[in-house]
Amino acid sequence: MAKGVAIVSALCFLALASIAHGQDMSKVKDDVNNAKVFKVEGNVYCDPCRVEFLTSLSTPLKGVTVELACRDRNSILNVTTQAQTETDADGNYVLNIAGDHEEEICEVAALMSPDQKCNIPFDGADKARVLLTENNGVQGTDRYANPLGFQTEYTDDRCKDVLQEMGMIPEN
């Protein structure tokens, strides 16, 4: 019972402190409900050349599970915000994230590919960092993450020609 009295007392104190500072509690509720919403967009593709960047042979991956996680800068294990979605037929996804996350590190990751021929995650390039704040000089609330992808087990035979056309390997 003593705990209940302490909690009620604390709530009354906070309400009185709010009134003393002239803060309208309904405005606080409206501010929370009207939090800025950032739209994070990106795409996921299959890399048959195993080069970990888009080529003309790359194809979009449908049904990939994509997750956005924001973590506290001081305690990287502390996840503050998390959301998941799946890619559409064109490999695109959209996540709507409420609130400003200036003091957090937010990253998008492709977690799982349903395509059995293209389900090997990139080595070291499996996440894309996004800034979910307007206090960084970027106007608006639309954010675009770098493309994410998975690779095939074996390199497509056409990749050598494609990479030569791109100037990535010398012609013999």
Secondary structure, DSSP 8 states (H G I E B T S, - for coil): -HHHHHHHHHHHHHHHHHHHTT--HHHHHHHHHT--EEEEEEEEEEETT-SSS--TT-EE-TT-EEEEEEEESS-TT-EEEEEEEE--TTSEEEEEEES--TTEEEEEEEEE---TTEEEE-SS--EEEE---STTS--SSEEE---EEEEESS--TTHHHHHHHTTSS---
